Amino acid sequence: MLAVIGVILVFSYAQGADQRAVQNLSPVDVLVVKTAIPAGTPVNAMQASLTAEQLPKSAVPQTAVHSLNDSAGKVAAVDLVPGETLVSERLVAPDALQAPGDVKVPAGLQEVSFQLEPQRVVGGRIVPGDHVGIFISMSSGGVDAKSDKPSTELTIPKVLVTSVQRAPQTAASQQPAPAPSSGAANPSDTSLPTGSLLLTVAVSDVDASKIVFAAEFEKIWLSKESLDAKDSGPTVIQPGGVYR
């Protein structure tokens, strides 16, 4: 009997360990996606697919949604996947929703697609109709053929995004992350998006060639860039210039 009671007490203590750890880190109530929500889903139909969780304030995005009360009439801008924290950028007015293929390609441009991880796509918060800056990083040869230093440059600014598709998640990736054995809070289990994104952009033939080369042999990073964003001109960053 004592052994059974002991097991119950240990189990109860372990169940509350994560909650106690979060309480010491200024917890904030946020909405987290529990089951997949397709793009275009109205807010009033999302409630069953969301769950309220407490996360440390330092791990919560500034635009995290704490309640759906102020988002009535909006819809999901993109597919929402289990485990991601709901942010306001994911909810838009129905007439602002752009599905793949809805964005008109400007005359003279062509579309090209490439796949990136969420951290390279502003946390996955890019939707069709947005404009992005395309940064290309090269391990060597970026400045001239003889250069053996790595370099990065905002190579193609203000690029129109025409489609955003999230790669399907495997069953394993959708499983809830195990609780930390030490009892310490682990906000990344729920606050970070997972799965690669396939982006399609409208660019010139020359810029399309640059993107294809970088996707094949080098690395690509994106910024979300409005059309009135400051343009300081081409700037190649090498190790010696990072701290200047």
Secondary structure, 3 states (H helix, E strand, C coil): CHHHHHHHHHHHHHHHHHHHHHHCCCEEEEEEECCCECCCCEHHHCHHHEEEEEEEHHHCCCCECCCCHHHCCCEECCCECCCCECEHHHEECHHHCCCCCCCCCCCCCEEEEEEECHHHCHHHCCCCCCEEEEEEEECCCCCCCCCCCCEEEEEEEEEEEEEEEECCCCCHHHCCCCCCCCCCCCCHHHHCCCCCEEEEEEECHHHHHHHHHHHHHCEEEEEECCCCCCCCCCCEECHHHCCC
